Amino acid sequence: MQALDFLMRRLRLDKGRGLRAFQRRVTGEIQALYQVDDPSVVEALRSLADFTSVSQRMAELEANREQAHFEANDYLRAAWQAVVAWMAVRLERFNQRRLDQRSG
């Protein structure tokens, strides 16, 4: 049920506007604040790219809603993986700043 709700609200309801806002925010933040060759950053960017691919696939299934409903759980999982990878990068940066504050 959550996956169907996510599919309808983020991809279909606003024609992907929420999805594009998320992608811009994550990509912009990562590129502005982090070293692109850092392993967690590479993972976050890969997860975001995977999510973008799955999103495109789901958008292509607009005419075949039954199939899209079957694949909605995969869509939700790809989205969650992108969020988790992004949060991991943010947490690493937060922890590094705390360590720097304590030692400096």
N, C-alpha and C positions, 0 to 999 in steps of 0.2 A: 504494500500500500504506500509506504514512504517513497519507494522508487517511482511509482506512477505519479505521485504528487510532485516529486522533484522534476520528472520529465515534463509534466504539463506546465509547471510554474516557471521553470528556468529555460526551457527550450522553446516551448510552443506558445505559452500565454503572451509573452512579450517579444516574440520572434527572435529570441536569443539575446536580447539586450542585457539581461542580468548576467548571462554567461559571458558575454563580451566584456562587461565591466569587471567581472572577476578575473578574467584572463589579463586584461590591461593592468589591473592593480598588482597581481602577483608578478607578472613579467616586469613591470616597471620597478617595483620594489626590489626585486632580485637583482636586476641590472644596475640599479642605482646604489645599492648598499653592500653588495657582496662580491667576492672574488668568483668569477665565473668558472674557474677550474677547481674550486672546492668540491669535494665529493658530494656533500649534501646539497649543494647548489645544482650540480649536474643531475642528481636524482630528482630534485624538485622540478627542474626544467623538463626532464624526461617524463615525469608524471603529468605535468601540465600538457605536454605535447600528446601524450597518450589520451588524456581526457579530451583534448581538442579533436583528436581523430575519432574517438567514440561519439563525441557530440555531432560531428559531421555525418557520421553513419546514422545516428538517430534522426537527424534533420532530413536525411534522404529517405527515411522510412515514413515520412509524413503521410503519404498516400496509403501506406500499409500499416495502419494503426495497430492491428492485431499483432503483427510481428514486433512492432515497436514495444508493445506492452510486454511481450515475452522477453525482450532484451533490456527492459527498464532497470532491472536489478544490476546488470553489468554496467549500465550508465551511472547508476548511483555509486557503485563501487569504484569506478574510475574517478568520479568526482571526489569521493572521500580520500582516495589515495593522493590526489593532487593537493587537497587541503592538508593532509597529514604531512606530506613532504614539505610543503610551504611552512607549516608551523614548526617543523623540525629545524629548518634553517633559521627561523626567527628565534627559537629557543636557544640555539647554539650562539647566536649573536648576543642575546640577552645575558647568557651565562658568561660569555667572554668579557662583556663590559663589566659585569660584577667582579670577575677575577681581576681585571685591570684596575678597577677602583680600589680593591683591597690591597693590591701590591704596589699601587702607585701613589 
